[in-house]
């Protein structure tokens, strides 16, 4: 047990040293947040409104969009507060709750993207068996398993975290409640929690990335064996959006975790965290809409139907 005064709240530093830019940054990030909610919400509406999109790929896309909405919501409101309040305070239970949902939803996102890579593998490498294997029940089980596994991994660690006493330094040099700074404020040994966190990180990030890479090795091998250039292009286009999203997400995460933990690199990691927390959820609906003819067609249909009804 460390000596120190018990603390009841944490202080989020956010981005100190940006004097004069708080209001412009608040406006920009607030607009991005609104666009993120609207864009991902529109994806969900389009998929459920268009019968042609009632297939596994878009079912998993709805799960991803739903995740992105709540993933950004766990962080951005408090981030916006750091721009307009001189001292951003968050109570310890609120901080732990934010950390839980942030990592629960983030972990589930990795798992959903892995399931989507499996779906693309089945569609391209096993096209004759795709409809019989990727049934509605299996898709529901895969999506539900991703949510349950993500919840279980994070909830188990959170049960241990909420029992820790906190004392001493209550300043979190971040714009959200990251587990690392929380553990540093604990008054007791946190070795077990750190080991569990490392194990969970290894299982989720490199594990899901390895599965995704293996899926795409088989996918690319199958695409290259397609005789016609048009067929190869059509097959690859069905994976392009998912591959782009995977590259953005894993690229940002691996950049943060593989850099040396120096003071300067931590500042860079905070910037990358902003990109990963704010820009990636914003770009996902645009990536899937712009690169997908079916989504663009369904979007035009949804946009024109209200006009047609109004004219009638």
Number of C-alpha atoms within 10 A of each C-alpha: 9 13 9 12 11 15 16 13 17 23 22 23 19 21 17 12 8 10 9 8 10 18 13 11 14 17 13 10 19 16 12 17 21 12 16 26 21 15 21 25 17 17 25 20 14 23 20 15 15 16 10 12 16 13 15 20 19 20 19 20 22 21 18 26 24 18 21 25 21 15 21 23 19 20 20 20 14 19 22 20 18 23 23 12 10 10 13 18 18 18 13 19 13 13 20 19 15 20 20 22 19 22 20 22 24 20 22 26 23 22 25 25 24 23 22 26 25 17 21 24 23 19 21 19 18 14 12 11 11 16 14 9 14 18 13 15 10 12 20 15 12 18 20 15 16 21 20 13 15 23 18 13 20 23 16 11 17 17 10 12 18 13 9 16 16 24 20 15 17 21 16 20 18 20 22 24 25 18 19 11 16 21 19 18 22 22 18 15 13 14 10 11 16 15 11 15 17 12 11 17 15 12 13 18 16 13 15 20 19 13 15 20 13 14 20 18 13 13 23 17 12 16 20 15 10 13 9 11 11 10 14 16 13 12 20 18 15 18 22 15 20 20 17 13 19 18 13 16 18 17 13 18 16 12 13 19 11 8 12 11 11 9 9 9 13 16 14 15 20 17 14 18 18 17 16 19 22 21 18 19 27 25 17 23 27 16 16 22 19 12 15 16 13 15 21 15 14 20 19 12 14 16 12 12 11 11 10 9 8 8 7 6
